[in-house]
Amino acid sequence: MMLTCPLCASDKTTHYHRDARREYHQCQRCDLVFVPPASRLGRAAEKAVYDQHENHPDDPGYRRFLARLFDPLRGRLAPGARGLDFGAGPGPTLSVMFEEAGHPMAIYDPFYAPDASALARTYDFITATEVVEHLFAPGRELTRLAGLLAPGGWLGVMTKRVASREAFARWHYILDPTHVAFFSERTFLWLADHLGMRVEFPAADVALLQKS
């Protein structure tokens, strides 16, 4: 069955993989691998999975994990640059790290911090760590985030990337039922071109996109 890509809206998609629980399709334009809408969790079931997360700002291991994005992004920011942590989750931590480094932060999460006013401001940088793989409509959401950036602003994304069909078939990342959109390096290159941004890959699983 032909499906529309949730990132670029192309109808040129093909079957990519099937496991015991669901199917995965790939867009021939932007390379996104995605789960069909019928296989997504409902809102309550999705939140029940997120409620099991136990991330906390006092956890040094979690801070080291986030440092893969924090360190390269911080080095590209002007002193006092203002940021938004999009999809902060039940235990916001990256925002705390940037606050400690002198960067005023806002947070937004549709389940845990649903203050829409945070999406009506302009920012010097926006972070989305382990977020984009959960988005049902990544094209709409990432376009909106790019629109919130000031000229020269940065969008920092951390998500594990698709490497190959063979690796995908045995990839632990697809076992999480809330993971529905899987980006490759080629996907980020398409996204940057589509949004008029440039992209860098400074660390494993990290993409930094800068607005023109």
C-alpha positions as CSV (number, residue, x, y, z in Angstrom):
1,M,0.0,0.0,0.0
2,M,1.3,3.4,-1.0
3,L,1.6,5.8,2.0
4,T,2.4,9.5,2.2
5,C,5.7,10.4,3.9
6,P,5.0,12.3,7.2
7,L,8.2,14.4,6.6
8,C,8.1,15.5,3.0
9,A,4.6,14.5,2.0
10,S,5.8,12.5,-1.0
11,D,3.6,9.6,-2.1
12,K,6.7,7.8,-3.5
13,T,7.2,5.4,-0.6
14,T,8.0,1.7,-0.6
15,H,7.9,-1.2,1.9
16,Y,11.1,-1.3,3.9
17,H,10.8,-3.9,6.7
18,R,8.3,-5.9,8.6
19,D,8.6,-7.4,12.1
20,A,6.2,-9.3,14.4
21,R,4.5,-6.1,15.5
22,R,4.4,-3.6,12.6
23,E,5.5,-2.6,9.1
24,Y,8.0,0.1,8.1
25,H,8.0,2.1,4.9
26,Q,10.7,4.3,3.3
27,C,10.3,7.6,1.4
28,Q,12.1,7.7,-1.9
29,R,12.4,11.5,-1.8
30,C,13.8,12.2,1.7
31,D,14.8,8.7,2.8
32,L,12.7,8.8,6.1
33,V,11.7,5.3,7.3
34,F,8.4,5.5,9.1
35,V,5.6,3.5,10.7
36,P,2.1,3.6,9.0
37,P,-0.5,5.6,11.0
38,A,-2.5,2.4,11.8
39,S,0.5,1.1,13.8
40,R,1.0,4.1,16.1
41,L,0.0,4.0,19.7
42,G,-3.0,6.0,21.0
43,R,-2.2,9.1,23.1
44,A,-2.8,7.4,26.5
45,A,-0.7,4.3,25.6
46,E,2.0,6.6,24.3
47,K,2.1,8.6,27.5
48,A,2.2,5.4,29.6
49,V,5.5,4.5,27.9
50,Y,6.9,7.9,28.6
51,D,5.8,7.8,32.2
52,Q,8.2,4.9,32.7
53,H,11.2,7.1,31.9
54,E,13.3,8.0,34.9
55,N,15.6,10.7,33.6
56,H,16.8,13.3,36.1
57,P,19.1,16.3,36.2
58,D,21.1,14.8,39.0
59,D,22.0,11.7,37.1
60,P,25.6,12.0,35.8
61,G,25.1,9.2,33.3
62,Y,22.2,11.0,31.7
63,R,24.1,14.2,31.6
64,R,27.0,12.4,29.8
65,F,24.5,11.1,27.3
66,L,23.1,14.6,26.6
67,A,26.6,16.1,26.4
68,R,26.9,14.6,22.9
69,L,24.6,17.4,21.8
70,F,25.2,19.9,24.6
71,D,29.0,20.2,24.1
72,P,29.1,20.9,20.3
73,L,26.0,23.1,20.4
74,R,27.2,25.2,23.3
75,G,30.4,25.9,21.5
76,R,28.5,27.5,18.7
77,L,26.3,29.8,20.8
78,A,26.9,33.4,21.8
79,P,26.9,34.3,25.5
80,G,23.4,34.5,26.8
81,A,21.8,32.9,23.8
82,R,18.2,32.0,24.5
83,G,16.9,28.5,23.9
84,L,13.9,26.2,23.8
85,D,14.1,22.5,24.9
86,F,11.4,20.9,22.7
87,G,10.1,17.6,23.9
88,A,11.7,18.0,27.3
89,G,10.0,14.9,28.8
90,P,9.0,14.2,32.4
91,G,12.5,15.0,33.7
92,P,13.9,18.1,31.9
93,T,17.7,18.0,32.1
94,L,19.2,19.5,29.0
95,S,17.5,22.8,29.7
96,V,19.1,22.7,33.2
97,M,22.5,22.2,31.7
98,F,22.1,25.2,29.4
99,E,20.7,27.3,32.2
100,E,23.8,26.4,34.2
101,A,25.9,27.5,31.3
102,G,24.2,30.9,31.2
103,H,21.6,30.4,28.6
104,P,17.9,31.3,29.5
105,M,15.7,28.4,28.5
106,A,12.0,27.7,27.9
107,I,10.7,24.1,27.7
108,Y,7.8,22.6,25.8
109,D,6.4,19.1,25.9
110,P,3.0,18.1,24.7
111,F,2.5,15.7,27.6
112,Y,4.5,17.3,30.5
113,A,4.9,21.0,29.7
114,P,2.1,21.9,27.2
115,D,2.5,25.6,27.4
116,A,1.7,26.8,23.9
117,S,3.1,30.2,24.6
118,A,6.6,28.7,24.4
119,L,5.9,28.1,20.7
120,A,5.1,31.7,20.0
121,R,8.5,33.2,20.7
122,T,11.8,33.5,18.8
123,Y,14.9,31.6,20.0
124,D,18.6,31.6,19.3
125,F,18.6,27.8,19.5
126,I,16.2,24.9,19.9
127,T,17.0,21.4,21.1
128,A,15.2,18.2,20.4
129,T,16.9,15.2,22.0
130,E,15.4,11.8,21.4
131,V,12.3,13.5,20.1
132,V,12.0,13.4,16.3
133,E,11.7,9.6,16.3
134,H,8.4,10.0,18.2
135,L,6.8,12.6,15.9
136,F,3.7,11.6,14.0
137,A,4.1,14.7,11.7
138,P,7.8,15.5,11.7
139,G,7.5,17.7,8.6
140,R,5.0,20.0,10.3
141,E,6.8,20.1,13.6
142,L,10.3,20.7,12.3
143,T,9.1,23.4,9.9
144,R,7.4,25.1,12.9
145,L,10.6,24.9,15.0
146,A,12.7,26.3,12.2
147,G,10.3,29.2,12.0
148,L,10.9,30.0,15.7
149,L,14.6,30.5,15.2
150,A,16.3,33.8,14.8
151,P,18.5,34.3,11.7
152,G,21.7,32.3,12.4
153,G,19.9,30.2,15.0
154,W,20.6,26.5,15.6
155,L,18.3,23.5,15.7
156,G,20.0,20.7,17.6
157,V,18.6,17.2,17.1
158,M,19.7,13.9,18.7
159,T,18.3,10.7,17.3
160,K,19.8,7.4,16.2
161,R,20.2,7.2,12.5
162,V,19.3,4.6,10.0
163,A,22.4,2.9,8.5
164,S,21.2,0.2,6.3
165,R,18.2,-2.2,5.7
166,E,20.2,-5.1,7.2
167,A,21.1,-3.1,10.3
168,F,17.6,-1.9,10.6
169,A,16.2,-5.4,10.8
170,R,18.2,-6.2,14.0
171,W,18.1,-2.6,15.5
172,H,17.0,-2.3,19.1
173,Y,15.7,1.2,18.3
174,I,12.7,0.0,16.4
175,L,11.5,-2.1,19.4
176,D,10.2,1.0,21.2
177,P,6.5,1.2,20.2
178,T,6.7,5.0,20.4
179,H,9.4,5.2,17.8
180,V,7.7,5.9,14.5
181,A,10.1,8.0,12.4
182,F,13.7,7.1,11.6
183,F,16.1,9.6,10.1
184,S,19.2,8.8,8.1
185,E,22.0,11.2,7.3
186,R,20.5,11.6,3.8
187,T,17.2,12.6,5.5
188,F,18.9,15.4,7.4
189,L,20.6,16.6,4.3
190,W,17.1,16.7,2.6
191,L,15.6,18.5,5.6
192,A,18.4,21.1,5.7
193,D,17.9,21.9,2.0
194,H,14.2,22.0,2.3
195,L,14.3,24.4,5.3
196,G,17.1,26.6,3.8
197,M,19.5,25.6,6.5
198,R,22.9,24.0,6.6
199,V,23.6,20.8,8.6
200,E,26.6,19.4,10.5
201,F,27.1,16.0,12.2
202,P,29.5,16.8,15.0
203,A,28.9,13.6,17.1
204,A,27.2,10.2,17.0
205,D,23.4,10.6,16.6
206,V,23.7,14.4,16.6
207,A,22.7,16.8,13.8
208,L,23.0,20.6,14.1
209,L,21.1,22.7,11.6
210,Q,21.8,26.4,11.3
211,K,19.2,28.8,9.9
212,S,20.5,31.1,7.1
